[in-house]
């Protein structure tokens, strides 16, 4: 892995400009994130969640090349002297699938989707259920706790038990205000897949989760990647709003109390393959995301973690410096 530093980003920011547009290809900027420690050849690996100091990454990885063949398990890697160390399994989760973790803005809580059986659902017709859980990172003996209330977790049961991604609550992300954002597929929502928010009730719980309105959600498949700790910047993936060909990563900003029309991050980030589940590193120097793009020795199709420096995106006007401040 090439370590991204502020000095390196400064150099990228002065790449040749022509007519105000940055002249660089996605291939020249994108690289796999921490290959051999996180992005392992031949294994599904999904975007990491970072602790606020940026030196701990939580991510899920499977021992298969296809996401449905075996479960993604939760790993943790530490960065020491700028180098990501060999990842280790997070204990206490068994071999149940874990998806799309995030770390709370204060660094004390890990949020993730987990498929461990729940006694609450023993009487239901379930093959594999996905609920959002929290884990206290300040207690080494803590066990995952399902997030209760707010109509957040719905069982994947009965006629919905194998239907697309219905009731697969995932990508849960907390803001500093305590609001919980996530994506799910629900029959009473806006479209095929929607982004929801359960506002904090001010007492440690949540108000009823609601699907975000247009222009965030549509009749199609709308998938949350990340929301900033301030709750003012959102990274979203869409397959059908134009761009480079596959699912593309977009940015939306809270403006005058409403989310702006999502803006495609363009070819410096997106490719003709699937690109999604994006988030900024805590220092704002890079955007990290999951992609199925091809790389040396590997055809398109393997989910891996990629990174692109943010400085060129600020230089060409795609990103604002305020986007990177959280």
N, C-alpha and C positions, 0 to 999 in steps of 0.2 A: 504494500500500500504506500502511496505517496502521501506524506503528511501535509495537510493543508495548513499553511500559516498565514498570518496577516500580511507578511511581506510578499508571499507568493500571490495572494489575492491582489495586492497592489499592482503587481506585474501584469496579472491578467486584465486588470481594469484599463490598462493602456494599450490593449490590442488595437490593431489598425482599425480606424473608423472610416466609413464611407457613407456620406449622405446621412449621418447620424445613426447608422445601423452598424452593429458590431459584426465584423467579418470573421466568423469562426463557426465551425461545425459542431454538432452535438458530440460527434466522436472525439473531437479534440479536447472537450471539457469533461465529459462523463467518464467516470471510472467506477469499478466495483468497490464497494465500501468494505475495507478490512478483509480482503480475500484470504482464505486459509484459516482465519480466526473466526470470522462471522459469515462471510459469503463463501461457502464451501462448494467447490465444483461438484455437480451431480446431486445436490441436495436442495430441496426447497428451503429458502430462507426469506423471511419477511422483515419489513422495516423495523428498526429498533426504536425503543423509547429511551430517552436520555434523562438521567438525573440532572437537576438544575446546574450542577458544576460541570456537566459534560463529560465526566470521567467514568461514568458507569452506564452501560447500555444493556437493556433488557430486550430480548428478541426471541422469536420462535423459529425453530428449524426442524425439518423432518429428515428422515434417513432415505427418503424417496425423491425421485425427480418429478413426480406428478402429485399434486396437492391432495388428491383424494385417495391415494394408495396407502398412506400411513399418517398418523397424527403428527401435527407440529407440537413440539415440546418446548418449554420455556427455559431459556438460557440467560446467563449473565456474563458480561465481559467487563474487565477493568482496563482503563487506559493508564499506563505507567510510563512516564517520560515521553509522552506523545505516541506510544505504541500500544495498540490494543492487544491484550493478552489472550491466551487460549480460553475459550468460553467453557463455562461449567454449568451443569444443570441446576436450576433452582429447585431445592428439595421440597418434598411435601405435596407434590401435585400428581404423583403417580404417572401413569402413561396416558392420561386423558388429554385430549387436544386442547391447546391454548392458542388463542388468536389475538393479534393486534394489541399488545400492552401499551400502557402510557403511565407516566409518573406525574403525580400531582405537582402543582407549582411550588409547593413547600418541600418537595422531596420526601415526604413522609409516607405516601400511599402509592401502591401500584394498583392500577385498574386493568383488568383483562377479561376476555371471554373464555369460559372454561366449561368443559363438557362432563365434568364429574357428575354421577347420579345424585339426585336430591331426594331425600325422604319425602319431602313435600309433594313430589310428583309420582310417588309409588303407585298410585291407582290409575295413572294416565297411560295411554298407549303411546309410548315414546321409544324411538330407536336410538337417537342421539340428541341431546338437548344442549343448547348454548345459552348460558346466562352470564351476565356481568357480575364480577366479583371484585372485592377490594382486599388488599393484603397490606398489613401494617409493616412498613419497612424499618420501623424503629425497634421492633421486637423480633429477635431472631427465632423465637419459638411461636410466633404468630401463625395462624392458619387462615386460609382464604375464607372470606365471609361474603355470602351473596348480597348484592345490593337490593334492599327492600323498599317497597313503596313507590309511589309515583308512576305506577303502570309501566315500569321500565323493563322488567323481566317478564316475558310471556313464554309459557311452555311450548315447545315444538312437538305438538301431540296430535293424535287422531289423523284426520285427513290432511293436515299440514305437515306431518312428520317427515315426509320426503319431498315436499313441494318447494322447489327452488331454495331460497334462503329465508323462507318465512320464519319469523321468531328466532332469528340468529342474531341476537343483540351483540354488536361488536364495535370495536374502535372507540370504546368509552374514553372520554377525555374530560378532565375537570378544569375549570377556570379558577382564578383567584377568588371570584365571588361565590364559588361552590356550585356553579351550574354544571350539569353533566350533559355533554353532547355524545351522541352515538348514532350508528346507522342500523337499520332493520328493514325487513319487508313485512308489511301489515296490510290486511285487506281494508282497513278503515283509514288508510293514509292517503297520500297524494298520488303516488305513482308506483312503479314496479319496486323500486328501492329508494328509501328516503332517509334524510338526516333529521334527527330528533334532538330536542333539548328538554331536559327536566330541570327546571329552575330550583335553586336552593330555597327551602322554606324558612331559612334563618334559624332553624333549630336542629341542624345536623341531618335533616331529611330533604325530601324533594316534593315539589309540586308535580302535578300530573304531566307526564311527558307529552310534548306536542311536536308534530312535524313542522319543520320550518316552511314558510310560504315561498312562493316564487320571489325572486329568480333563483333561489338555491335549489329547491326541489322542483321536479317536473314530472311528466308522465313516464319518464324513462328510469334508468338505473343511475341513481345519484349516490355517491359514496364518500363519506367523510374520511379525510386523511389526518387532519390535525387542526386544532384551534389554539390560538396563542393564549398564554396565561391571562392576559388582559381581556380576552374574549372579543378582540377587535379585528383579528385577522384569521381567515379560514382557508385551508388548502383542501380542495375537493377534486374528485376524479369523475369525469363524464365520458361515455363512449360515443355520444351522438351530438355534440355541440361544435363540431368542426375541429380541425387541428392537423395532427400528423398521421392519422389513420387508425390507430387503436384507441383504447382509453387514454385520455390525456389529463394532465394535472392543470388545474385552474386555481386562481386566487380570488377571494372576495374579501372586501373590507367593510366594517361597520361604519356607515356614514349617515349622520343625522338620524340615528336610531333604527336604521334598516340596512340589510346587507346589499352591497352593490352587485351589479351584474357580474358574474364570474368572468375573469379574464384568463385566456389561455397563456401559459408560461412560455409557449413557443418552442422552436426546434433546439434551442440550447439545452432544454430539459427533456422534452417529449420526443418520442420516436414513433415509428410505424407499428411497434409492438404495444403490448399493454404497459401502461405506466400509471401508478397510483400510490395510495398510502404514503403521501409525502409529508415531511415535517422538516422544519429548520433545526439545525443543531443549536444548542443553547447560546453559543457565541455568535450566531447569525452568519457564520462564514460559509456555510454550505447548506444545500437542500439535499435531504436523503430520502430515497423512495424505493419502491419495489417495481421491478420491470422484468418482462420476459424477453428483452432484446437479446440478440445474439452477441457472443463475444468469442475471442480466439479459442478454438477447440470446442465450441458449444453452439449448436444451432439454436434459433429462436424457440422459446417455449419454457425454459427453466426460470422459475421465479427466483430472482436474486436481488440483493440490495445494491443500489447505485448511489453515487453522489455527484453533485455539480456545484462548483463554487458560486456564491451569490454575487460577487463583485461585478462580473460581466452583465448580469441581469439588472443590476442597479444602473450600470453605465448605459445600457441601451433603453432604459426606461421601463422595463418590464416589472421590476420591483422598486419599491420605495425604501429608503433607508429606515423609515419608521416601521416597515413590515418586519424588519429583522430585530427590532427592539423588544418584541414580545407584547 
